[in-house]
Amino acid sequence: MTDELQNIISGKSPVRYGANIQAAISYLEASKATSALDKTDKHFKRKETERLKQYIDENNLLIKDIDLKNYVSEGAEQKVYLKDSKSVLKLNDAIYYLSWGDYFVNLLLNNK
């Protein structure tokens, strides 16, 4: 089981809708090697957010057509919007995670 989880996190094993998430994790991990900050540093998540925004821009991953009139609900972490008759969009600020990487790993494991 440990190997399976590690393979999912590292991107070696596919997960439904996980390719972009796995790629973002890899990008953040690669850029983390050049940073002296660790997750407990209060500036870590801010720096990670800057790197993530750069990755999103470089890979054209930003969803620009969220219709705020299609708001459905929200919880402590996310706001939910209808995308179409079959899909929703969840906007999440990862408030309960020390890093975006941790949040992405959680998404992968939930998708599995």
N, C-alpha and C positions, 0 to 999 in steps of 0.2 A: 504494500500500500504506500509506503514512504517513497519508493522509486516512482510509482505512478504519479503521486502528487508533485514530486520534483520535476518529472518530465512535463507535466502540465505547466508548471510555473516557468520552466526554462524554455518552453515553446517547442519541445521535442514531440509532444503528443498534442494533437489537435483537440480543440474544445469547440462545440457549436458556438458560433459568433465570437470566437476567442482570438482570431488571428490579429486583429488590430490591438487588442488588449495585450497579447503576448509580445507584439512588436514594441508597444509603448513601454512595457516593463523592461525589455532588453535595452531600449534607448536610455531609459532612466538609469539602469544599472551601469551602462557604459559611461555615461556622463558623471555618475556618482564617483567613479574612480578618480576623477580629476578634482574633486571637491574635498576640502579638509573637514567639512561639516559632517556630523553624524545626526541620526534621527532625533536625538534628544535636544539638539541645538535649536533654539527658537527660530533661527533663520533658515533651517533646513527646508521646511515645507515651502517657504516663500521662494527659495532658489529652485526647488524642484518644480514648482508651479511655472516659473519662468521657462525652464527647460521644456516642460510639457507643452506650453503654449507654442514654443518654437517648433517642436515636433509636429504639433497639430497643423500649424501654418505650412510647414514644409511638405506635409503629406495631404493637404487639402481635406482635413477631417472635420472641420468646423461645420456644424449644422446651423445654417443661417435662417432657415424658414420655420422657426418655431412660432406658432400662432398663440400668443399669450391669452387669447380669448378662449382657447381650448383647455384651460386650466381645469384639472380634475380634483386634485387633492395634494396634500403635503404631509410629511412627517418631520421628524427632527433632522433628518439628513437630506431629504430630497423633495423636490416639487415634481408633480406628475402632470403631463399634458397629453391630450389625445393627438396622435399623429395622423391617423386615418381610422377606418372602421375596424382594423385588425391590430393596430399597433399603438403603443404609448411611448413617450419620451420621458425619461427621468433625469432631471438635472440634480446633480449631487455635489455637495461641497466637501465631502470626505471629512467632516468635522470630527468623527470618532476615530480617525486613523492618524498615526504619526506621519504617514507619508502617502503620496498618491500611489506609489508602488504597492504598499500594503493594501490599499483599497482595491487596486486592480487584481491582486492575487485573490482577494475575497470574492470579487466578481467571477473570476475564472472558476474557482471552486464551487460557487453557487451554480454556475452554468453547467458544470459537470454533473 
